[in-house]
Amino acid sequence: MVGTWELVSTEERLTDGSTRSYPDTGPDGKGFLIYTADGHMCAQLMNPERPKWKDESRPTDAEKVSAFDGFSSYCGEYDVDESHSVVYHSPKTAWKPGWVGTKQQRPFTLRGDLLTFAGKITSEPGVESYVIVWRKLPARDSDQR
C-alpha cells in the first residue's frame, strides 16, 4: 500500500437502490491518498467544481461554507490487517473535528494498481454502502523533481 494513490471514483449506494457520487467530491472528484513506509497516511478529496471566491483574501461566509462542503481531508497513522483485508486510519488532523482520535475502518481489495475501499454505512441516513477506487501513481523519476 505504500505510495501515492489518485482518486478514480466514489460511489454511494442509497437505501432506495440508486447510486450517487460522494457529495463532497461530485462526479468528477479529485483526490490523493498517501501511505508512507513509517505508518503515516494522508487523504484529501475535493469537488473541482467548487465555485472560486470572488476575493481570495476576503471570502464571504457562503463561499467558505461552499468550499468546506466540497472538500474533505485527514492525516494521521494507519495499520493494515491483511488477514481481514482492512486498513485502519487513525486521524491526528481532520476537516471534521470529531474524526481526530478515531479509528476509521476501510475494508479493501488490492488488484494491481487499483485499491478499492468498500463497505456498509450505518451512520448516514439514506446511505447503505460506499465504494472508493484509487489508482497507484508510479514513482516519479528523481530528475523530474
C-alpha positions in Angstrom: 0.0 0.0 0.0 3.0 2.3 0.5 2.9 5.0 -2.1 0.6 7.7 -3.6 -2.8 6.9 -4.9 -5.0 9.1 -7.1 -8.8 9.1 -6.8 -10.6 7.3 -9.6 -14.2 7.3 -8.4 -16.5 7.5 -5.5 -20.0 6.0 -5.2 -22.6 5.7 -2.5 -25.5 3.2 -2.8 -28.6 4.7 -1.3 -31.3 2.7 0.5 -33.7 3.2 -2.4 -31.3 1.3 -4.7 -30.0 4.4 -6.5 -26.3 5.5 -6.6 -24.6 8.8 -6.5 -21.0 10.2 -6.3 -19.9 11.4 -2.9 -21.5 14.8 -2.2 -18.1 16.1 -1.1 -16.4 15.2 -4.4 -19.1 15.4 -7.0 -19.0 13.2 -10.1 -15.5 14.5 -11.2 -13.9 14.3 -7.8 -10.2 14.8 -7.3 -8.1 13.4 -4.5 -4.9 11.8 -3.2 -4.2 9.1 -0.6 -0.7 8.7 0.6 0.7 5.9 2.7 4.3 6.1 3.9 6.6 3.2 4.9 6.8 4.5 8.5 3.0 4.2 9.1 1.6 7.6 8.3 -1.1 8.5 5.9 -2.9 11.5 4.4 -6.1 11.7 2.4 -7.6 14.7 0.6 -10.7 14.7 -1.7 -12.4 17.7 -3.3 -15.0 18.7 -5.8 -13.2 20.5 -8.6 -16.5 22.3 -9.4 -16.5 24.3 -6.2 -17.1 28.0 -7.0 -14.0 30.2 -6.8 -14.1 33.0 -4.3 -14.6 36.5 -5.8 -12.0 37.9 -3.5 -9.4 35.3 -2.4 -8.3 37.4 0.6 -11.9 38.0 1.8 -14.3 35.1 1.1 -17.9 35.6 2.2 -19.4 33.2 4.8 -21.3 31.5 2.0 -18.1 31.0 -0.1 -16.4 29.5 3.0 -19.3 27.1 3.5 -19.3 26.1 -0.2 -15.5 25.4 0.0 -15.9 23.3 3.1 -18.8 21.3 1.7 -16.7 20.3 -1.3 -13.6 19.2 0.5 -12.5 16.5 2.9 -9.1 15.8 4.4 -7.5 13.9 7.2 -4.0 12.7 8.1 -2.5 10.5 10.8 -1.4 6.9 11.2 -2.5 3.7 9.6 -2.4 -0.1 10.3 -3.2 -2.9 7.9 -5.0 -6.1 9.0 -4.2 -8.2 5.9 -6.0 -11.3 7.3 -9.3 -9.4 7.2 -8.4 -7.1 4.3 -9.0 -3.9 6.4 -6.8 -0.8 6.7 -7.4 1.4 9.8 -6.9 5.1 9.5 -6.3 7.0 12.8 -6.6 10.7 12.1 -4.5 13.1 14.0 -5.8 16.1 12.0 -9.1 16.2 10.1 -11.6 18.6 8.4 -14.2 17.0 10.7 -13.2 17.8 14.3 -14.9 14.6 15.6 -12.7 12.4 13.5 -9.5 13.3 15.4 -8.6 10.4 17.7 -11.0 7.9 16.0 -10.2 4.7 14.1 -11.7 4.7 10.6 -12.1 1.2 9.2 -11.6 0.8 5.4 -12.3 -2.7 4.1 -10.2 -3.0 0.9 -9.2 -5.0 -2.1 -5.9 -4.5 -3.9 -5.7 -5.7 -7.5 -2.7 -4.5 -9.5 -2.6 -0.7 -9.3 -6.2 -0.4 -8.1 -7.1 0.0 -4.4 -10.8 -0.2 -3.6 -12.4 0.6 -0.3 -15.9 -0.7 0.0 -18.2 -1.1 3.0 -21.5 -0.6 4.7 -22.6 2.7 6.1 -24.8 2.8 9.2 -24.1 6.4 10.4 -25.6 8.3 7.4 -29.4 8.1 6.9 -30.4 7.0 3.4 -26.9 5.7 2.5 -26.4 1.9 2.5 -22.8 1.5 1.3 -19.8 3.1 -0.4 -17.1 2.3 -2.9 -14.0 4.4 -3.4 -11.5 3.4 -6.1 -7.8 4.7 -6.2 -5.1 4.1 -8.8 -1.5 3.9 -7.6 0.7 6.5 -9.2 4.1 5.4 -10.5 7.1 6.7 -8.6 8.4 9.9 -10.1 11.9 9.9 -11.5 14.2 11.9 -9.3 15.2 14.0 -12.4 11.6 15.3 -12.5 11.7 16.9 -9.0 
